[in-house]
Amino acid sequence: MLEERLHYRACIVRAWREQVGQTEHDWRLTLEVPSLGVRQGFSSFQDLVDSLRLHLAMTGDADGAGMQHAAPAATPEETNHTERLA
């Protein structure tokens, strides 16, 4: 089973736009790793890609230690955060 985890990673990327001014919209993104129960929020595509690259480079990390951890955010729309999913 551990061998399979090292060769297969499932990640969910979500992207949406939020209005920041009367005419401006910014992208908000989340990267979720269901097998680790971790969700991380971003406000830039580059930060998401960097985190995904780091996650995919990890080997044998069963507890998600390679992803940044923080207290759960108040709302899913907040960005640049990580939360453990229940």
Summary of the structure (lengths in Angstrom):
residues: 86
radius of gyration: 13.9
end to end distance: 22.5
largest distance: 51.0
contacts: 201
relative contact order: 0.22
helix: 22%
strand: 29%
